[in-house]
Amino acid sequence: MNARRDETLGMALGFVGVAIFAATLPMTRLAVGSLSPQFLTAARAAIAGVAAIPVLAAGGRAPPWRDFPILALAAVCLAAGFPGFTALAMRTLPSAHAGVVVGALPLATVVAAALIERERPSAGFWVCGLLGALIVGIFALRRGGGAPQSGDALCCSQSAPRRSATCFPRVCRGACRRGT
């Protein structure tokens, strides 16, 4: 019975996370109408940092110092890179258009994970992933009048900060093996 409750809680929290992420582009588009992209990026990082304090405090021991450089790089990329490129892109693109372009970025994350972790997804996975990326590319070109827009490049630039998160599994596995 406890496992069922945990599964339900996990699904509910997953739904909340997806709903919050889905609102990122429309809310950012709304905000850049009156606030600068730089301010929005700094504010998002500050809010995330403050929200993380109780979670980190309740978590027990801190990671070993040798893990801090990679964690700091990931934090900068995820707290500044992704929100910064999003805010800049939202100055020129409708949020629905950007949402479709950003939707192709998990493929870049999978490529990075496959290279870093030496995973080998199936051929069917790659065919479907590349077909999806092609469809997104066609959509972006059609909506952009046959040429990529500057906002499309900013949306695609988000993949670099997001790929930095692929280091987490390696760091976490190492920390778990060390008993931290």
TORVOBA-966363 format. One record per residue (C-alpha): residue number from 1; residue in three letters; chain; x, y, z. Coordinates in steps of 0.1 Angstrom, whole numbers. Each point is the difference from the previous one (the first is absolute). Layout:
<rs>
+-----+-----+---+-------+-------+-------+
:   k :   r : c :     u :     v :     w :
+-----+-----+---+-------+-------+-------+
: NUM : ALA : A :     X :     Y :     Z :
...
+-----+-----+---+-------+-------+-------+
</rs>
This chain:
<rs>
+-----+-----+---+-------+-------+-------+
:   k :   r : c :     u :     v :     w :
+-----+-----+---+-------+-------+-------+
:   1 : MET : A :     0 :     0 :     0 :
:   2 : ASN : A :    29 :    24 :     8 :
:   3 : ALA : A :    15 :    -6 :   -34 :
:   4 : ARG : A :   -33 :    10 :   -17 :
:   5 : ARG : A :    -1 :    32 :    20 :
:   6 : ASP : A :    36 :     8 :    -9 :
:   7 : GLU : A :    -8 :    -6 :   -36 :
:   8 : THR : A :   -30 :    23 :     1 :
:   9 : LEU : A :    20 :    27 :    17 :
:  10 : GLY : A :    27 :    -4 :   -26 :
:  11 : MET : A :   -25 :     4 :   -28 :
:  12 : ALA : A :   -16 :    30 :    16 :
:  13 : LEU : A :    33 :    17 :     6 :
:  14 : GLY : A :    11 :    -8 :   -36 :
:  15 : PHE : A :   -32 :    15 :   -13 :
:  16 : VAL : A :     6 :    32 :    21 :
:  17 : GLY : A :    35 :     2 :   -14 :
:  18 : VAL : A :   -11 :    -4 :   -36 :
:  19 : ALA : A :   -27 :    26 :     5 :
:  20 : ILE : A :    25 :    25 :    15 :
:  21 : PHE : A :    25 :    -6 :   -28 :
:  22 : ALA : A :   -28 :     3 :   -26 :
:  23 : ALA : A :    -7 :    35 :    14 :
:  24 : THR : A :    36 :    11 :    -3 :
:  25 : LEU : A :    -1 :    13 :   -36 :
:  26 : PRO : A :   -34 :    18 :     2 :
:  27 : MET : A :     9 :    16 :    33 :
:  28 : THR : A :    34 :    11 :   -12 :
:  29 : ARG : A :   -15 :    14 :   -31 :
:  30 : LEU : A :   -24 :    20 :    21 :
:  31 : ALA : A :    27 :    12 :    24 :
:  32 : VAL : A :    25 :    12 :   -27 :
:  33 : GLY : A :   -27 :    25 :   -11 :
:  34 : SER : A :     8 :    21 :    31 :
:  35 : LEU : A :    33 :   -15 :    15 :
:  36 : SER : A :    34 :    -4 :   -15 :
:  37 : PRO : A :    12 :   -36 :    -9 :
:  38 : GLN : A :    30 :     5 :    23 :
:  39 : PHE : A :   -22 :    10 :    30 :
:  40 : LEU : A :   -23 :   -30 :    -6 :
:  41 : THR : A :    30 :   -24 :    -2 :
:  42 : ALA : A :    14 :    14 :    33 :
:  43 : ALA : A :   -33 :    -1 :    17 :
:  44 : ARG : A :    -7 :   -36 :   -10 :
:  45 : ALA : A :    34 :   -11 :    13 :
:  46 : ALA : A :    -5 :    19 :    32 :
:  47 : ILE : A :   -34 :   -15 :     6 :
:  48 : ALA : A :    13 :   -35 :    -8 :
:  49 : GLY : A :    29 :     5 :    24 :
:  50 : VAL : A :   -22 :    11 :    28 :
:  51 : ALA : A :   -24 :   -28 :    -6 :
:  52 : ALA : A :    29 :   -25 :     1 :
:  53 : ILE : A :    12 :    10 :    35 :
:  54 : PRO : A :   -25 :   -20 :    20 :
:  55 : VAL : A :     4 :   -30 :   -23 :
:  56 : LEU : A :    38 :     1 :     3 :
:  57 : ALA : A :    -2 :     5 :    37 :
:  58 : ALA : A :   -22 :   -30 :     5 :
:  59 : GLY : A :    21 :   -22 :   -22 :
:  60 : GLY : A :    27 :    -7 :    25 :
:  61 : ARG : A :    37 :     0 :   -11 :
:  62 : ALA : A :    12 :    22 :   -28 :
:  63 : PRO : A :    17 :   -15 :   -31 :
:  64 : PRO : A :    38 :    -4 :     2 :
:  65 : TRP : A :    20 :    30 :   -10 :
:  66 : ARG : A :    14 :   -18 :   -30 :
:  67 : ASP : A :   -35 :     0 :   -15 :
:  68 : PHE : A :    -6 :    37 :     4 :
:  69 : PRO : A :    16 :    12 :   -33 :
:  70 : ILE : A :   -23 :   -22 :   -22 :
:  71 : LEU : A :   -30 :     8 :    22 :
:  72 : ALA : A :     9 :    38 :    -3 :
:  73 : LEU : A :     2 :    -3 :   -38 :
:  74 : ALA : A :   -33 :   -18 :    -2 :
:  75 : ALA : A :   -16 :    26 :    24 :
:  76 : VAL : A :    12 :    29 :   -21 :
:  77 : CYS : A :   -11 :   -15 :   -32 :
:  78 : LEU : A :   -34 :   -10 :    13 :
:  79 : ALA : A :    -6 :    31 :    21 :
:  80 : ALA : A :    13 :    25 :   -26 :
:  81 : GLY : A :     4 :   -16 :   -34 :
:  82 : PHE : A :   -35 :   -16 :    -5 :
:  83 : PRO : A :   -20 :    29 :    15 :
:  84 : GLY : A :    22 :    26 :   -16 :
:  85 : PHE : A :    -3 :   -14 :   -35 :
:  86 : THR : A :   -38 :    -5 :     6 :
:  87 : ALA : A :    -5 :    36 :    10 :
:  88 : LEU : A :    20 :    13 :   -30 :
:  89 : ALA : A :   -19 :   -23 :   -24 :
:  90 : MET : A :   -34 :    10 :    14 :
:  91 : ARG : A :     7 :    36 :   -11 :
:  92 : THR : A :    -4 :   -10 :   -36 :
:  93 : LEU : A :   -19 :   -33 :    -2 :
:  94 : PRO : A :   -36 :    -9 :    10 :
:  95 : SER : A :     1 :   -24 :    29 :
:  96 : ALA : A :   -18 :   -27 :   -19 :
:  97 : HIS : A :    26 :     1 :   -28 :
:  98 : ALA : A :    28 :    -1 :    26 :
:  99 : GLY : A :   -17 :   -29 :    18 :
: 100 : VAL : A :     1 :   -22 :   -31 :
: 101 : VAL : A :    37 :     9 :    -7 :
: 102 : VAL : A :    10 :    -6 :    37 :
: 103 : GLY : A :   -20 :   -33 :    -2 :
: 104 : ALA : A :    28 :   -14 :   -23 :
: 105 : LEU : A :    27 :     7 :    25 :
: 106 : PRO : A :    -3 :   -32 :    20 :
: 107 : LEU : A :    15 :   -17 :   -30 :
: 108 : ALA : A :    32 :    20 :     6 :
: 109 : THR : A :    -1 :   -10 :    36 :
: 110 : VAL : A :    -3 :   -37 :   -10 :
: 111 : VAL : A :    29 :     4 :   -24 :
: 112 : ALA : A :    22 :    14 :    28 :
: 113 : ALA : A :   -11 :   -26 :    24 :
: 114 : ALA : A :     7 :   -28 :   -25 :
: 115 : LEU : A :    35 :    14 :    -6 :
: 116 : ILE : A :     8 :     7 :    37 :
: 117 : GLU : A :   -15 :   -31 :    15 :
: 118 : ARG : A :     7 :   -23 :   -30 :
: 119 : GLU : A :   -36 :   -10 :    -3 :
: 120 : ARG : A :   -13 :   -15 :   -32 :
: 121 : PRO : A :   -37 :     8 :    -7 :
: 122 : SER : A :   -16 :   -22 :   -27 :
: 123 : ALA : A :    -1 :     9 :   -37 :
: 124 : GLY : A :   -37 :     5 :     3 :
: 125 : PHE : A :     5 :    26 :    27 :
: 126 : TRP : A :    24 :    19 :   -22 :
: 127 : VAL : A :   -22 :    -2 :   -31 :
: 128 : CYS : A :   -30 :    13 :    20 :
: 129 : GLY : A :    21 :    27 :    17 :
: 130 : LEU : A :    15 :    12 :   -33 :
: 131 : LEU : A :   -34 :     0 :   -17 :
: 132 : GLY : A :   -14 :    21 :    28 :
: 133 : ALA : A :    29 :    25 :    -2 :
: 134 : LEU : A :    -6 :     2 :   -38 :
: 135 : ILE : A :   -37 :     8 :     6 :
: 136 : VAL : A :    10 :    27 :    25 :
: 137 : GLY : A :    25 :    14 :   -25 :
: 138 : ILE : A :   -26 :     1 :   -28 :
: 139 : PHE : A :   -25 :    17 :    24 :
: 140 : ALA : A :    25 :    26 :    10 :
: 141 : LEU : A :     9 :     8 :   -36 :
: 142 : ARG : A :   -36 :     2 :   -11 :
: 143 : ARG : A :    -9 :    23 :    29 :
: 144 : GLY : A :    31 :    21 :    -6 :
: 145 : GLY : A :    -8 :     7 :   -37 :
: 146 : GLY : A :    24 :   -26 :   -13 :
: 147 : ALA : A :    30 :    12 :    20 :
: 148 : PRO : A :    10 :    -6 :    36 :
: 149 : GLN : A :    -7 :    29 :    23 :
: 150 : SER : A :    25 :    14 :    25 :
: 151 : GLY : A :   -22 :   -13 :    28 :
: 152 : ASP : A :     3 :   -35 :   -14 :
: 153 : ALA : A :    38 :     1 :     4 :
: 154 : LEU : A :    -5 :    12 :    36 :
: 155 : CYS : A :   -25 :   -28 :     7 :
: 156 : CYS : A :    25 :   -25 :   -14 :
: 157 : SER : A :    28 :    15 :    21 :
: 158 : GLN : A :   -19 :   -12 :    30 :
: 159 : SER : A :    11 :   -35 :    -7 :
: 160 : ALA : A :    36 :     7 :    12 :
: 161 : PRO : A :   -10 :    10 :    35 :
: 162 : ARG : A :   -25 :   -28 :     1 :
: 163 : ARG : A :    26 :   -26 :   -11 :
: 164 : SER : A :    21 :    11 :    30 :
: 165 : ALA : A :   -25 :   -18 :    21 :
: 166 : THR : A :    12 :   -34 :   -14 :
: 167 : CYS : A :    29 :     2 :    24 :
: 168 : PHE : A :   -24 :    -5 :    30 :
: 169 : PRO : A :    -4 :   -38 :    -4 :
: 170 : ARG : A :    38 :    -5 :     1 :
: 171 : VAL : A :     5 :    24 :    30 :
: 172 : CYS : A :   -30 :   -16 :    19 :
: 173 : ARG : A :    12 :   -35 :    -7 :
: 174 : GLY : A :    35 :     9 :    13 :
: 175 : ALA : A :   -15 :    17 :    31 :
: 176 : CYS : A :   -22 :   -30 :     7 :
: 177 : ARG : A :    30 :   -24 :    -3 :
: 178 : ARG : A :    19 :    22 :    25 :
: 179 : GLY : A :   -28 :    -1 :    24 :
: 180 : THR : A :    -8 :    37 :    -1 :
+-----+-----+---+-------+-------+-------+
</rs>
